[in-house]
Amino acid sequence: MHIIFQGLFILALIVAIVIFSKNIRGIRRNILLGKDEDFTDHKSLRWNNVFLLAFGQKKMFRNPLVAILHLFVYVGFVIINIEVLEIVLDGVFGTHRMFASALGGFYTFLINSFEILAVLVLLGCLIFLIRRNILKLKRFISHDLDGWPRSDANYILITEIILMVLFLTMNASDQVLRDRAFGVYGEHLVGPFVISGKYSQILSGLSSTSLVAIERTSWWLHILGILSFLNYLPYSKHLHILFAFPNAYYARLLPKGEMKNMPSVQLEVLYAMKPELANNEAMPPEKFGAKDVFDLSWRNLLDAYSCTECGRCTAACPANITGKLLSPRKIMMDTRDRLEEVGKNIDTNGSFQPDGKSLLHNYISVEELRACTSCNACVEECPVSISPLEIIFELRRSLIMEESNAPQEWNTMFGNIENNFAPWKFAPDDRDQWKLG
């Protein structure tokens, strides 16, 4: 029977790893559908961003209480899962608490630390559930999150609570069995554990057979829950647990608010002013701006998969605050949804087959794009350095330069800039006349 469970565990582990690898390869392929862009400069500054923004969660600490709770959940969940290494090795080799004898008293210290963190994770998740579902903070009840996104956040929080309870229950039942020197449980002189030691008193009246059943059930549910969580990540906003790190590394280092120019357009302007410099071999780009995800850079698509859907960008957006349709969070979610749809199209057909849809118009409307003031507030607020503004810029470029789709007021301004070198309808020679009035 023991060999059977060992075989089942190895099978479950292999299946989980294979499925996760397949899903991650699909996401990587989707991201690389974007245009190439070089981010190999300023490596020290980029690593600094990783440590401050991804590991240190620097931007989260603008709201210290929420930041500390998030840190509990994040650090607690990650560190506690170091114990997964022992669980996995126990499952593969058919052992029980493999590291206990080798680490001795330090093992007890580690488990106690994990248990304290588990309680903090429980506390943080409960408070976040209350904020979302009882207090109903504005950014959590926005229509952006209607349907799956709202459920996704709750599922993750509930799952983390269940995993922490299973971890503590496993330790508590293990401790009672260890105190009784029952079977393999009595082979390691560790404990008592700081949290489960008190919890174990509730279980002390049960028979050893019942305790083994509880411990083994908790062990299996805990590890299968973690393997299931691993394979849930690619379908969840919590993929940012993994992608926040590369996203912070590949963050743009341009000054905030600086628009990325199109070299081909700059050359066209230069050639118009100095025809003698024109190069007959120079070709204009096939497209101006972006209409679909293929026209965005791979960095924009990585942004879409890294979005935490926290809504801080939308809460800071002046257009959204004044009731306009724009929501930077929705821009990122729509980009990811379109990219997922494109990925499924490729999976089905072997290569992308035109489906009559595009990111612009079918997912993101003209009204949303025109509402943006380019203030950069969304970029400044994002905890993981996502830039909805870049996607907005590229889609607006397509609207104006490909479709000539701009309000009359903008067209008037464009004409004035072209003819008078300023947004106003004054000849360049008359520009200083206001001083004489």
Secondary structure, 3 states (H helix, E strand, C coil): CHHHHHHHHHHHHHHHHHHHHHHHHHHHHHHCCCECCCCCCCHHHHHHHHHHHHHCCHHHHHCHHHHHHHHHHHHHHHHHCCHHHHHHHHHHHCCCCCCHHHHCHHHHHHHHHHHHHHHHHHHHHHHHHHHHHCCCCHHHCCHHHCCHHHHHHHHHHHHHHHHHHHHHHHHHHHHHHHHCCCHHHHHCCCCCCCCHHHHHHHHCCCCHHHHHHHHHHHHHHHHHHHHHHHHHHHHCHHHHHHHHHHHHHCCCCCCCCCCCCCHHHHHHHHHHHCHHHCCCCCCCCCCCCCCCHHHCEHHHHHHHHHCCCCCHHHHHCHHHHCCCCCCHHHHHHHHHHHHHHHHHHHHHHCCCCCCCCCHHHHHECHHHHHHCCCCCHHHHHCCCCCCHHHHHHHHHHHHHHHCCCCCHHHHHHHHHHHHHCCCCCCCHHHCCHHHHC
